[in-house]
Amino acid sequence: MAFILYMHDLRLIHTDLKPENILLVSSDYVKLPSGKKMQDDINYRCLPKSSAIKLIDFGSTTHDSQAHSSIVSTRHYRAPEIILGLGWSYPCDLWSVGCILVELCTGEALFQTHENLEHLAMMERVLGSLPEHMIRKANKGAEKYFRRSRLNWPEGAVSRESIRAVRRLDQLKNLVARHVDSSRSSLVDLLYGLLKFDPRERLTARQALRHPFFDALS
């Protein structure tokens, strides 16, 4: 998060934050017994010696003053304002961070989809309804995803499997609670701040770093 703040202070937007672009600085690790035995062998888990990370792949990084392409970010980590054609800026990076943190908790990408309507339906399943003012301002390419100011779902689904994929999801707090101790409720609060639909209401990198979740880690 500190590096994202550094980039944003330089007026740079990464636009492609995802787990593949976050690397451990050191490949050194230690082997610890996992507590489970396979016949006569002890199972081990490998833990990195250092938690230091580095951010890579600045190929699509954009200065805030530059022209912004209409589509950025890898699909699973793409913010709603990009899908709706509302324009994007620094907050799209924070949405991606929120998706990454959920993935680190659960072991699975939060929005496993390759289609816009399904993607928006997944967002609503996890986070609640899209704000009406964002729906009203959606560009012509995104208008087809809505009927009477609501998402055209499941009526517009491309397949039954798509409907099932959305139904398998749960509210954000419930998804996280399955993997994180209830005492870490500050994490859920942080995630809701990073995954606000309206980019104007989303936490900035500076605000996120001041969140109680990070105080608890120090």
RAZI-V655761 format. One record per residue. N is the residue number from 1. PHI is phi as a letter, one per 30 degrees, with the letter a starting at -180 (NA if undefined). PSI is psi in radians with two decimals (999 if undefined). D_FIRST is the distance of its C-alpha to the first C-alpha in Angstrom with 2 decimals. Layout:
BEGIN
n = [N	N]
phi = [PHI	PHI]
psi = [PSI	PSI]
d_first = [D_FIRST	D_FIRST]
END
This chain:
BEGIN
n = [1	2	3	4	5	6	7	8	9	10	11	12	13	14	15	16	17	18	19	20	21	22	23	24	25	26	27	28	29	30	31	32	33	34	35	36	37	38	39	40	41	42	43	44	45	46	47	48	49	50	51	52	53	54	55	56	57	58	59	60	61	62	63	64	65	66	67	68	69	70	71	72	73	74	75	76	77	78	79	80	81	82	83	84	85	86	87	88	89	90	91	92	93	94	95	96	97	98	99	100	101	102	103	104	105	106	107	108	109	110	111	112	113	114	115	116	117	118	119	120	121	122	123	124	125	126	127	128	129	130	131	132	133	134	135	136	137	138	139	140	141	142	143	144	145	146	147	148	149	150	151	152	153	154	155	156	157	158	159	160	161	162	163	164	165	166	167	168	169	170	171	172	173	174	175	176	177	178	179	180	181	182	183	184	185	186	187	188	189	190	191	192	193	194	195	196	197	198	199	200	201	202	203	204	205	206	207	208	209	210	211	212	213	214	215	216	217	218]
phi = [NA	d	d	d	e	e	d	d	d	d	i	c	c	d	i	b	d	a	e	d	c	b	c	d	d	c	c	d	b	c	c	b	e	d	j	c	c	c	h	c	c	c	d	b	c	c	c	d	d	b	c	d	b	b	c	b	i	c	d	c	d	b	d	e	d	d	d	c	d	d	b	b	i	d	e	d	c	d	d	d	d	d	d	d	i	c	i	a	a	e	e	d	d	d	d	e	d	e	d	d	d	d	d	d	d	c	i	b	d	d	c	c	a	b	b	d	d	d	d	d	d	d	e	d	d	d	c	j	d	d	d	d	d	d	d	d	c	e	d	d	d	c	e	d	d	b	b	h	i	b	d	d	b	d	e	c	d	d	a	d	d	d	d	d	d	d	d	d	d	b	e	e	d	d	e	d	d	d	b	b	e	e	d	c	d	d	d	d	d	d	d	d	d	d	c	d	d	d	d	d	c	d	e	d	d	d	d	d	d	d	d	e	e	d	d	d	d	d]
psi = [-0.65	-0.65	-0.60	-0.71	-0.75	-0.79	-0.79	-0.60	-0.49	0.07	0.58	2.40	2.12	-0.83	-0.07	0.83	2.24	2.84	-0.61	-0.36	0.22	1.97	2.64	2.40	-0.69	2.49	0.01	2.47	2.88	2.60	2.20	2.45	2.38	-0.21	-0.15	2.44	2.43	1.76	-2.03	-0.03	2.55	2.26	2.48	2.64	2.54	2.22	2.35	2.50	-0.48	2.48	0.09	2.35	2.89	2.61	2.39	3.14	1.41	0.39	-0.52	0.22	2.39	2.35	2.50	-0.45	-0.18	2.83	2.39	2.19	2.79	-0.60	2.20	2.99	2.45	2.44	-0.96	-0.37	0.30	2.31	2.70	-0.59	-0.46	-0.79	-0.66	-0.06	0.59	0.05	2.87	2.80	-2.60	-0.67	-0.41	-0.54	-0.65	-0.60	-0.79	-0.72	-0.74	-0.78	-0.71	-0.76	-0.70	-0.73	-0.66	-0.56	-0.79	-0.38	0.01	2.59	2.41	-0.83	1.56	1.54	2.83	0.34	2.39	-0.83	-0.78	-0.70	-0.82	-0.66	-0.67	-0.73	-0.78	-0.63	-0.68	-0.63	-0.05	-3.07	2.52	2.48	2.42	-0.61	-0.49	-0.64	-0.75	-0.57	-0.01	2.50	3.03	-0.57	-0.44	-0.18	-0.53	-0.24	-0.05	2.66	2.14	0.85	0.44	2.72	2.32	1.19	2.37	0.08	-0.65	0.09	2.52	-0.32	2.85	-0.60	-0.62	-0.75	-0.73	-0.65	-0.67	-0.73	-0.45	-0.33	2.88	3.05	2.61	-0.83	-0.60	-0.67	-0.78	-0.66	-0.44	-0.31	-0.22	2.40	2.49	-0.37	-0.24	0.71	-0.39	-0.47	-0.77	-0.74	-0.73	-0.77	-0.73	-0.58	-0.60	-0.45	0.60	2.35	-0.84	2.02	-0.40	-0.42	-0.19	2.55	2.47	2.93	-0.68	-0.77	-0.70	-0.72	-0.42	0.02	2.53	-0.44	-0.74	-0.49	-0.68	-0.46	-0.40	999]
d_first = [0.00	3.81	5.41	5.09	6.29	8.67	9.89	10.53	12.30	14.34	15.12	13.94	12.95	12.17	14.19	14.28	11.18	12.88	13.38	15.87	13.53	11.33	13.74	14.60	15.55	18.79	21.14	22.94	23.37	25.73	28.07	28.59	31.40	30.28	33.27	34.94	37.98	39.37	43.10	43.38	39.92	36.84	33.67	30.62	26.91	24.74	21.66	19.58	20.42	16.96	13.55	12.12	10.66	10.80	10.23	13.71	16.08	15.90	19.34	18.66	16.15	17.84	18.32	18.57	22.23	23.15	24.95	22.79	24.23	24.99	23.14	19.73	17.31	18.75	20.81	19.17	15.79	17.61	17.31	20.67	21.18	21.40	23.97	25.91	26.08	24.78	22.73	18.98	16.40	12.73	12.72	13.53	10.09	8.90	12.07	11.36	8.20	10.75	13.35	11.62	11.07	14.71	15.82	14.59	16.61	19.65	19.90	20.67	19.18	19.24	21.24	23.60	25.65	27.02	28.66	27.55	29.76	28.91	25.17	25.70	27.94	25.34	22.87	25.69	26.61	23.19	22.26	25.66	27.46	26.06	26.74	30.17	29.26	26.86	29.69	32.18	30.20	29.54	31.05	34.30	32.73	30.94	33.89	35.52	32.96	34.35	37.73	38.65	35.10	33.90	32.40	35.32	34.56	36.12	38.96	37.14	35.81	36.85	37.87	38.38	35.82	33.24	34.29	34.09	30.57	29.42	31.53	29.99	26.69	26.28	24.49	20.79	21.57	24.33	22.41	19.84	22.73	24.46	21.89	20.30	22.45	23.36	22.29	18.62	19.22	16.18	14.17	16.53	16.12	12.34	13.12	15.93	13.89	11.58	14.83	17.10	19.67	20.06	17.22	18.50	17.86	14.38	11.62	9.98	6.40	8.41	10.25	7.76	6.74	10.54	11.33	13.96	12.37	10.12	13.36	15.26	13.39	14.09]
END
